[in-house]
């Protein structure tokens, strides 16, 4: 039979068999899967040291896996900056496939748990600074009820692209950029335009929209970078939009806590969000700049990757957050 096949290597049947054989050959080695998993952890963690801690490996071993993967792919996957390790453009596209591979693997391992509706494994949640207490209060009961569930809560005000985060639930405040993640509204965050009494008295302030633009503004770094506009509603219910001149910005903070400290010290006016601001206004540390006017609440959203929302740990986590924020 072998001799007959060799005699007809140019036949259509033989060529078809050769094509099928080539299609069945893997384009990667088994070791590549491990290297892809390590690469995904490095991008998610932001550094090789942090990834090594997650994987219980040495940083040098992680570095070796990345170098081997770059040799195999023939492309540069990571670029170093002064603050963190960032994926290159090619690396980010490659990371999407690596993350999908890990998500599929986790979904396969969690399939039985999802079918039984029992949360277990690592529930990874990321949120802005200041949300630690409400999220902990919402999710702590799940840890008591389900002993096989573990919670990783990461708080940061840094703007991190969702596709660069390896998390199950991401809490976002305000406008949502276009994303293929599934978003659920948790509630609204009260917003106030405030200043210290000492500042308002020093400038002899009387409510005036035109003069408001020329005050000493304190803004978040992200707003200063892309410019800022403030939507306000007057006592009659009419909306107004105030566009701030960058030249009017006198203070920039990386977090709201920094802005509030500057504001309470009398450095200028600021837009501050959160229920805690009402306490600062209640004890007269801060005063409203436009009494009787209101600012629309900021939307609080919980985002999940489409595949992750099928897992019991994510479904239960979302339900707990929705119940807590509805109180």
HELIX and SHEET records of a PDB file:
HELIX    1   1 UNK A    2  UNK A    7  1                                   6    
HELIX    2   2 UNK A   12  UNK A   24  1                                  13    
HELIX    3   3 UNK A   30  UNK A   45  1                                  16    
HELIX    4   4 UNK A   48  UNK A   55  1                                   8    
HELIX    5   5 UNK A   59  UNK A   73  1                                  15    
HELIX    6   6 UNK A   89  UNK A  109  1                                  21    
HELIX    7   7 UNK A  111  UNK A  116  1                                   6    
HELIX    8   8 UNK A  132  UNK A  145  1                                  14    
HELIX    9   9 UNK A  162  UNK A  164  5                                   3    
HELIX   10  10 UNK A  197  UNK A  202  1                                   6    
HELIX   11  11 UNK A  209  UNK A  212  1                                   4    
HELIX   12  12 UNK A  221  UNK A  226  1                                   6    
HELIX   13  13 UNK A  246  UNK A  248  5                                   3    
HELIX   14  14 UNK A  256  UNK A  264  1                                   9    
HELIX   15  15 UNK A  276  UNK A  282  1                                   7    
HELIX   16  16 UNK A  308  UNK A  310  5                                   3    
HELIX   17  17 UNK A  312  UNK A  325  1                                  14    
SHEET    1   A 2 UNK A  78  UNK A  80  0                                        
SHEET    2   A 2 UNK A  85  UNK A  87 -1                                        
SHEET    1   B 5 UNK A 149  UNK A 155  0                                        
SHEET    2   B 5 UNK A 121  UNK A 127  1                                        
SHEET    3   B 5 UNK A 169  UNK A 173  1                                        
SHEET    4   B 5 UNK A 298  UNK A 304 -1                                        
SHEET    5   B 5 UNK A 182  UNK A 189 -1                                        
SHEET    1   C 5 UNK A 249  UNK A 253  0                                        
SHEET    2   C 5 UNK A 217  UNK A 220  1                                        
SHEET    3   C 5 UNK A 269  UNK A 273  1                                        
SHEET    4   C 5 UNK A 191  UNK A 195 -1                                        
SHEET    5   C 5 UNK A 287  UNK A 288 -1                                        
SHEET    1   D 2 UNK A 229  UNK A 233  0                                        
SHEET    2   D 2 UNK A 239  UNK A 243 -1                                        
END                                                                             
